[in-house]
């Protein structure tokens, strides 16, 4: 059996190619990240007990992988309600005159879309909490979401947006 010397030059080239490939992947993934949420809070949310959130329709998206299709759904108002329940805010259908000073009004919308360098896009959501009595903003936020479907994008954006609420 004859021994052959290792081709050090070939291994070195392969190692350099792997390093460049890893660097390229890392750089491209950095371009796919969502931007950090921005928020401004001008009132102590602890002074409020109730919130009025308009009902929203369910948003459905379909994704496919490996020949299999799956449906992703989200009802934004239900997700928002769940997140705000954790903060001590209870959803009510309308503003009662006796609790107006303790009630917030929530307005939200899909406020943008950002294309990503390697294809795809993120969805942006803006949420505003208004004092029901003064109509002044108590909290305002904007955040992006990046998931496997538009429904996932919106879920992530809403969750990220409300994460700054104190």
C-alpha positions in Angstrom: 0.0 0.0 0.0 1.5 3.3 -1.0 1.0 6.5 1.0 0.2 9.7 -0.7 1.2 13.1 0.8 -1.7 15.4 1.7 -2.2 18.2 -0.6 -1.8 21.1 1.8 -2.5 23.6 -0.9 -5.9 22.1 -1.7 -6.9 22.0 2.0 -5.8 25.6 2.4 -7.9 26.6 -0.5 -10.9 24.7 0.8 -10.5 26.2 4.3 -10.4 29.7 2.7 -13.5 29.0 0.6 -15.3 27.8 3.8 -14.3 31.0 5.6 -15.6 33.2 2.8 -18.8 31.2 2.6 -19.4 31.6 6.3 -18.7 35.3 6.1 -21.1 35.7 3.1 -23.8 33.9 5.0 -23.3 35.9 8.2 -23.4 39.2 6.2 -26.5 38.2 4.3 -28.3 37.2 7.5 -27.5 40.6 9.0 -29.5 42.1 6.2 -32.5 40.0 7.0 -32.9 41.1 10.6 -35.8 43.3 11.7 -35.2 46.8 12.8 -35.5 47.4 16.6 -39.0 48.7 17.7 -39.4 52.4 18.4 -41.7 53.5 21.2 -42.7 56.6 23.2 -44.6 56.4 26.4 -46.0 59.6 27.9 -48.3 58.1 30.6 -48.1 55.5 33.3 -50.2 52.6 32.1 -50.7 51.4 35.6 -53.3 54.1 36.1 -55.6 52.5 33.5 -57.7 49.5 33.9 -59.7 49.2 30.7 -59.0 49.2 27.0 -61.2 49.4 23.9 -59.9 47.4 21.0 -61.8 47.3 17.7 -62.5 43.8 16.5 -60.4 42.7 13.5 -60.8 40.0 11.0 -58.5 37.0 11.1 -55.5 37.2 8.7 -54.6 34.0 7.0 -51.5 33.1 5.1 -50.3 29.9 3.4 -46.7 28.6 3.4 -45.3 25.7 1.6 -42.2 23.6 2.2 -41.3 20.1 0.9 -44.5 19.8 -1.0 -46.6 20.4 2.2 -48.8 23.5 2.6 -49.7 24.9 6.0 -52.1 27.7 7.0 -51.0 30.3 9.5 -53.7 32.5 11.0 -53.8 35.5 13.4 -56.6 37.6 14.8 -54.7 40.8 15.6 -57.2 42.2 18.1 -57.2 38.9 20.0 -53.4 38.8 20.1 -53.3 42.4 21.3 -55.9 41.7 24.0 -53.9 38.8 25.3 -50.7 40.8 25.5 -52.4 43.7 27.2 -54.2 41.4 29.7 -50.6 40.6 31.0 -50.2 44.3 31.6 -53.4 44.4 33.6 -55.7 46.0 31.0 -59.1 44.5 30.5 -60.8 44.7 27.1 -64.2 46.4 27.1 -66.6 47.0 24.2 -66.9 50.8 24.7 -66.0 53.6 27.0 -68.3 53.9 30.0 -68.7 57.5 31.3 -67.9 56.3 34.9 -64.6 54.7 33.9 -63.5 57.1 31.1 -60.5 58.3 33.1 -59.3 54.7 33.5 -59.8 53.7 29.9 -57.5 53.6 26.9 -58.4 53.4 23.2 -56.2 51.3 21.0 -55.6 52.1 17.3 -53.3 50.0 15.2 -52.5 49.3 11.6 -50.0 47.8 9.2 -47.9 50.8 8.5 -45.2 49.6 6.1 -43.3 46.9 4.4 -39.5 46.7 4.0 -37.9 44.6 1.2 -34.9 42.5 2.3 -31.7 42.1 0.4 -32.1 38.4 -0.4 -35.8 38.5 -1.2 -38.8 38.6 1.0 -39.9 41.4 3.2 -40.9 42.4 6.7 -44.3 43.8 7.8 -44.4 46.9 10.0 -47.1 47.6 12.5 -47.9 50.9 14.4 -49.9 50.9 17.6 -51.2 53.9 19.5 -52.9 53.9 22.9 -55.0 57.0 23.5 -56.4 58.3 26.8 -60.1 58.0 26.4 -60.8 61.2 28.3 -58.1 63.5 26.8 -57.5 61.8 23.5 -53.8 62.3 24.1 -51.3 59.5 23.2 -50.3 57.5 26.3 -48.1 55.1 24.2 -47.0 54.9 20.6 -44.9 52.2 19.0 -43.7 50.9 15.6 -42.1 47.5 15.0 -41.3 45.1 12.3 -42.0 41.4 12.1 -40.3 38.7 10.0 -41.8 35.2 10.0 -42.5 32.5 7.5 -45.8 34.1 6.4 -47.5 37.5 6.5 -49.6 36.3 9.5 -46.4 35.4 11.3 -44.9 38.8 10.4 -47.8 40.6 11.9 -47.8 38.5 15.0 -44.1 39.2 15.6 -44.5 42.9 14.9 -47.4 43.3 17.3 -45.6 41.3 20.0 -42.4 43.3 19.5 -44.2 46.6 19.5 -46.0 46.0 22.8 -43.0 44.6 24.5 -41.9 48.1 25.4 -45.1 49.0 27.2 -44.5 49.6 30.9 
